[in-house]
């Protein structure tokens, strides 16, 4: 789609304006006045709901957010975050976003005691606590919120595991 817009712009001498979930530099040129403003990235949406921006990795290509709070996040590949995270993001993740939480999550897993569990809910209270709580059903996993202050890079994976609950 981006290449189509560039080609169309070159053919008609129109200014180029595209929005994407890619990382933005500190110095971004302002769009032409006639261009519609870009919607916020999913990471900016998270901060609007008092959640840390790094709850989703950099591989996010698109998202939708309904009036009821249904958040659908899409990535081209399954993504694994290790080294303290031990989280797996499937290509499509859904959940209901509320102030300080994402509930009814589908498409995300977390390792706990060498087993993979589906993440059902994420809760954060940035004013009272320094942890992100991952509800895994019978267990709750706590991860320091500082790991989610910046958007993490996606790795292909996860490592091979025989245990999934």
N, C-alpha and C positions, 0 to 999 in steps of 0.2 A: 504494500500500500504506500509506504514511504517513497519508494522509487517511482511509483506511478505519479504521485504528487509532484515530485521533482521534475519528471518528464513533462507533465502538464504545465508546470510553471515555466519551464524553458520554452515550450511551444507558444505560450500566451504571454510571456514576460510578466508573470504574476509573482508577487513575493512568496517565498517559501515559509510555511509555518507548520510545524508538526509537533505533536505532543507525544511523549513516550515515558515509560517507567525507568528509563536509563538514568544513570548517575548524572547529576548536573554539576558543572564546575562553579567555582565561586564567582566567576565573571561570566554572566550569561547575557547575550544581547537581548534587548527588549524586542518583542514581536512588533511587526508593523501595526499601526493604529487600527487598521480595518480588520485585523485578525481577532477571532474570539480568544479569550484567555484560556490557557491550558487548565484542565481540572487538576486538583491536587493529586499527588501520587498516593499509593496505598500507604506508604510510610508516613506521609503527612496526615492522612486520615487517622491513622493510629494515634498520633499525638493529639489530634482534636478530641479523641475519646479518652484522654489521659492514660494512654498506653505507650510503652517505649517503641520507637520507630523500628527497632531491629527484630521485632517478632516475626517478620517475614524476610526471607533472604533477597539478595539482589537479582535473582532470576525471575522475579515477577514481571510478566509481560502485560497483564491487564487485570482489571478488577471491575466488579459492579457492586453498587451499594444501593439497596432499595429503601423506600421510605420506612419500611418496617424494621430496618436494621440488618437485613440479610446481606451479608458480605460474601461474595464469591471471588476468589483469587485464583488466577491461572498462571502456570509456568510451563515452559516447553518440555521439561524433564522432571523426573523425580529428583529431589534435592536432599542431601545429607549434610547435617552440621555435627561435627564431632568436637573433641577438645572442650569438654565442659557442657556442651549443649546436649549431645546425643539425641538429636531430633531428626525425623524424616518428614519431609513435605512432599505429598503426592502432587501430580500435575494440576489437580483441581481440589481446592480447599473451600469449604463453606462453613459459615457460622453466623450467629446473631451477635452483632457488635453493640455493646452498651457502654456507658461510662465506666471505665476501669475493668472491663471484662469482654471476652468473646465466649459465647455459650453455644451449645449444641454443635460442636465442631465435628466435621467429617473431613478426612483426608490428611490427618497429621498423627504421627506416632512419636513416642518417647521411650527411651530405654530406661528401665529401672530394675536393678538387681539382675542384670544379664537377660532380661526379658523385654520384648517390645510390647507396649500397651498403646491403645488408641487414646489420644488426647481428647477429652470430652469438653473441657472448659479451661480457659486461661483467665486468671484474675490477678490484678495488680492494684495496690493502693500506694501510689508513689509518695504520698504525704506521710504515711505511717510506717512504711516498711521498705526494705531494700531487696525484696525478693519478688520473683514472678512465680505464681503458683500454677502448676499444671495438674488438673484433675484427671487422673488415670483410672477412674472407677473406684476400686478399693483403696487406692493409694493416691497421695498427693505429693508431687515432686516439686521441690523448691530450687530455683536457679537464681543466682544473684542478678539483680536488675542491671547491673553494670555491663553484663555480657550483651545486653540488648540496647545499649545506648547508641550504637552505630549499626548500620545495616550490614549483616554478615554476608560473606561470599558463599555461593552455592558450590557444593561438591557433588559429583555423581556418586551414587551409592544407594543404600548403606552397605557397610561390610556384611558379608554373608552371616545370617543368623538363623538358627533352626527354631528359635523360640519366639512365637508371636502370640499374644493373648488378645 
